[in-house]
Amino acid sequence: MYNTHHRFAVLSTLLCTAVLLQACGTRSSTSTSTSSERIRGAIQSLDGQVLTVATSTGSERVQLAPSTLVTSVVQSDRAHITDGSFLGIASVTQPDGSQRAVEVTVLPEEMRGAGEGSYAWDLPNVNGGRGKMTNGTVASSRMTNGTVSSSKMTNSSVNGQGGGSSLTVQYKDGASTGSQTITIPPDIPVVTIEPGHSSDLQPGVHVFVFAHRDSKGLLTADRVMAGRNGVVPPM
């Protein structure tokens, strides 16, 4: 039990740090010759400490380091979206300016408050890949559909309002606060995050990798989120 709680505590810290670094587009612990990247695809192979991922643009070789954190992305459902839940919601902007969710991640309690704020986020095949991520705390509920034009990611705690159709998210961004109402269509994926292990990195498994590329072009993974039982990480 201690090891699980300790690992989630580490995950919370790393998620917050990684998300903020992704927003900045650089790694604060290194020089400007190192850049951050997000890699989505299916594992082709793991040869020693080199992970090869088949992406939509070709294969990427990513070095695993002793500090690389591996977590599992697990299927969940809307029943787990309850009052006080802490969520990660990727959403897209509709023509009227409202936000429509494309996925919901039910985050464990140990990750509550991780990465609050609003910043750029990429969603492949959505508005040329341009997007936004917002981490925060939800204050009310409600849901709808719409047309995609840009994207947003929101982490939040839910305070449900009956069987409503969207979530109103409140978040902190430095000393300031903000809020966002996001519609939740009935057919979007709902997942959660659990501790993982390097043994989860098998050929065919879908992964979402946070990595940094050095001045020589070498990619090293900071974190690997691996889908369990065929789950494709939707974020």
C-alpha positions as CSV (number, residue, x, y, z in Angstrom):
1,M,0.0,0.0,0.0
2,Y,2.8,2.4,0.9
3,N,4.6,1.7,-2.5
4,T,1.4,2.4,-4.4
5,H,0.7,5.7,-2.6
6,H,4.3,6.7,-2.9
7,R,4.3,6.0,-6.6
8,F,1.1,8.1,-7.2
9,A,2.7,10.9,-5.2
10,V,5.7,10.8,-7.5
11,L,3.3,10.6,-10.5
12,S,1.4,13.7,-9.3
13,T,4.6,15.7,-9.0
14,L,5.9,14.6,-12.4
15,L,2.6,15.1,-14.2
16,C,2.4,18.7,-12.9
17,T,6.0,19.3,-13.9
18,A,5.7,17.6,-17.3
19,V,2.5,19.4,-18.2
20,L,3.8,22.8,-17.4
21,L,7.0,22.0,-19.3
22,Q,5.0,20.9,-22.3
23,A,3.1,24.2,-22.2
24,C,6.4,26.1,-22.2
25,G,7.8,23.9,-25.0
26,T,11.2,23.6,-23.2
27,R,12.7,21.7,-20.2
28,S,13.6,24.1,-17.5
29,S,16.3,21.8,-16.2
30,T,18.3,22.0,-19.4
31,S,19.4,24.5,-21.9
32,T,17.4,25.7,-24.9
33,S,19.1,23.1,-27.0
34,T,16.6,20.5,-25.5
35,S,13.0,20.5,-26.5
36,S,9.9,18.6,-25.2
37,E,7.7,16.4,-27.4
38,R,4.6,14.2,-27.1
39,I,4.5,11.0,-29.0
40,R,1.4,8.9,-29.7
41,G,1.4,5.5,-31.4
42,A,1.8,1.7,-30.9
43,I,4.9,0.0,-29.7
44,Q,6.8,-1.8,-32.4
45,S,9.6,-3.1,-30.2
46,L,11.5,-2.6,-26.9
47,D,15.2,-3.5,-27.5
48,G,17.0,-3.1,-24.2
49,Q,16.2,0.5,-23.2
50,V,15.2,1.7,-26.7
51,L,11.4,1.9,-27.3
52,T,10.4,2.1,-31.0
53,V,6.9,3.6,-31.5
54,A,4.9,3.5,-34.8
55,T,3.3,7.0,-35.1
56,S,1.1,8.5,-37.8
57,T,4.3,10.0,-39.3
58,G,6.7,7.1,-39.0
59,S,8.7,5.3,-36.4
60,E,10.2,7.1,-33.4
61,R,13.0,5.6,-31.3
62,V,12.9,6.7,-27.7
63,Q,15.5,6.0,-25.0
64,L,14.1,4.9,-21.6
65,A,16.0,6.3,-18.6
66,P,16.1,5.0,-15.0
67,S,13.9,8.0,-14.1
68,T,11.3,7.2,-16.9
69,L,7.9,6.8,-15.2
70,V,5.5,4.1,-16.7
71,T,1.8,4.3,-16.0
72,S,-1.2,2.4,-17.3
73,V,-4.2,4.0,-19.0
74,V,-7.2,1.8,-18.1
75,Q,-10.8,1.8,-19.3
76,S,-13.3,3.5,-17.0
77,D,-16.9,4.7,-17.4
78,R,-19.1,7.7,-16.7
79,A,-20.3,6.2,-13.4
80,H,-16.9,7.2,-12.1
81,I,-17.5,10.9,-12.9
82,T,-19.1,11.9,-9.6
83,D,-19.3,14.9,-7.3
84,G,-15.7,15.9,-6.3
85,S,-14.0,13.7,-9.0
86,F,-10.7,15.1,-10.2
87,L,-10.7,14.8,-14.0
88,G,-8.6,15.5,-17.1
89,I,-10.8,16.6,-20.0
90,A,-9.5,17.2,-23.6
91,S,-12.0,19.4,-25.4
92,V,-12.4,21.3,-28.7
93,T,-13.8,24.7,-29.4
94,Q,-17.1,24.9,-31.3
95,P,-18.2,27.7,-33.7
96,D,-20.1,29.4,-30.9
97,G,-17.0,29.4,-28.7
98,S,-18.2,26.7,-26.3
99,Q,-16.1,23.6,-25.5
100,R,-16.9,20.0,-26.4
101,A,-15.1,17.1,-24.7
102,V,-13.3,14.5,-26.8
103,E,-12.2,12.4,-23.8
104,V,-12.4,12.3,-20.0
105,T,-9.6,10.9,-17.8
106,V,-10.7,10.1,-14.2
107,L,-7.5,10.9,-12.2
108,P,-6.7,9.2,-8.9
109,E,-7.0,11.1,-5.7
110,E,-3.2,11.3,-5.3
111,M,-3.1,13.4,-8.5
112,R,-5.6,16.0,-7.3
113,G,-4.4,19.5,-8.2
114,A,-1.7,18.4,-10.6
115,G,-0.9,20.8,-13.4
116,E,-3.6,23.5,-12.8
117,G,-3.7,26.2,-15.4
118,S,-4.5,26.7,-19.1
119,Y,-2.0,26.2,-21.9
120,A,-1.4,24.9,-25.4
121,W,-2.1,21.2,-26.1
122,D,-2.0,19.2,-29.3
123,L,-4.8,16.9,-30.4
124,P,-3.9,15.0,-33.6
125,N,-6.4,15.4,-36.5
126,V,-8.1,18.3,-34.7
127,N,-7.8,21.8,-36.2
128,G,-4.4,21.1,-37.6
129,G,-3.2,19.7,-34.3
130,R,-3.6,23.0,-32.4
131,G,-5.1,22.8,-29.0
132,K,-5.2,23.8,-25.4
133,M,-4.9,22.1,-22.0
134,T,-6.7,23.5,-18.8
135,N,-6.2,21.8,-15.5
136,G,-8.6,22.7,-12.7
137,T,-11.6,22.0,-10.4
138,V,-15.1,21.5,-11.7
139,A,-18.0,23.3,-10.0
140,S,-21.1,22.1,-11.9
141,S,-22.3,19.6,-14.6
142,R,-23.9,19.6,-18.1
143,M,-23.2,18.1,-21.8
144,T,-23.6,18.7,-25.6
145,N,-22.1,18.1,-29.1
146,G,-20.6,20.4,-31.7
147,T,-18.2,21.0,-34.5
148,V,-14.4,21.0,-33.8
149,S,-12.3,24.1,-34.5
150,S,-9.7,24.1,-31.7
151,S,-8.9,22.1,-28.6
152,K,-8.5,22.4,-24.9
153,M,-7.5,20.0,-22.0
154,T,-9.0,20.4,-18.6
155,N,-8.2,18.7,-15.3
156,S,-10.9,19.2,-12.7
157,S,-12.9,18.1,-9.7
158,V,-16.6,17.5,-10.4
159,N,-19.5,18.9,-8.5
160,G,-22.4,17.3,-10.4
161,Q,-25.8,18.8,-11.0
162,G,-28.2,16.0,-11.4
163,G,-28.0,14.3,-14.8
164,G,-26.7,17.5,-16.5
165,S,-24.9,17.5,-19.8
166,S,-21.7,19.5,-19.1
167,L,-19.0,20.3,-16.5
168,T,-18.1,23.7,-15.3
169,V,-14.4,23.7,-14.5
170,Q,-12.7,26.0,-12.1
171,Y,-8.9,26.2,-12.1
172,K,-6.0,28.2,-10.7
173,D,-3.4,29.7,-12.9
174,G,-0.7,31.2,-10.8
175,A,-2.4,33.8,-8.5
176,S,-5.4,34.1,-10.8
177,T,-8.4,31.8,-11.2
178,G,-10.6,30.9,-14.2
179,S,-13.5,28.6,-15.2
180,Q,-14.6,26.7,-18.3
181,T,-17.9,25.0,-19.1
182,I,-17.4,21.8,-21.2
183,T,-20.0,19.7,-22.9
184,I,-19.6,15.9,-22.4
185,P,-21.0,13.8,-25.4
186,P,-22.2,10.3,-24.5
187,D,-19.9,8.5,-26.9
188,I,-16.4,9.8,-25.8
189,P,-13.8,7.5,-24.1
190,V,-13.5,7.6,-20.4
191,V,-10.3,6.3,-18.9
192,T,-8.3,6.4,-15.7
193,I,-4.6,6.1,-14.7
194,E,-3.0,3.4,-12.6
195,P,0.6,2.5,-11.7
196,G,2.4,0.7,-14.5
197,H,5.7,-1.2,-15.1
198,S,8.2,-1.5,-17.9
199,S,6.8,-5.0,-18.5
200,D,3.6,-3.3,-19.8
201,L,5.6,-2.0,-22.8
202,Q,4.9,-4.9,-25.2
203,P,4.6,-4.7,-29.0
204,G,1.2,-3.6,-30.1
205,V,0.4,-1.6,-26.9
206,H,-0.7,1.9,-27.6
207,V,1.3,4.6,-25.8
208,F,1.4,8.3,-25.1
209,V,5.0,9.4,-24.4
210,F,6.3,12.6,-22.9
211,A,9.9,12.9,-24.1
212,H,12.7,15.4,-24.6
213,R,15.0,15.7,-27.6
214,D,18.6,16.8,-27.1
215,S,20.7,18.9,-29.5
216,K,21.8,15.7,-31.2
217,G,18.3,14.6,-31.9
218,L,18.1,11.8,-29.3
219,L,14.7,11.3,-27.7
220,T,14.6,10.3,-24.1
221,A,11.2,9.4,-22.4
222,D,10.3,11.3,-19.2
223,R,7.0,9.4,-18.9
224,V,5.2,6.6,-20.8
225,M,1.5,6.1,-20.5
226,A,0.6,2.6,-21.8
227,G,-2.9,1.5,-22.7
228,R,-4.0,-1.6,-20.9
229,N,-6.1,-4.4,-22.5
230,G,-6.2,-2.6,-25.9
231,V,-7.0,0.9,-24.6
232,V,-5.7,3.7,-26.7
233,P,-4.7,6.7,-24.5
234,P,-7.2,9.3,-25.8
235,M,-5.4,12.4,-24.4
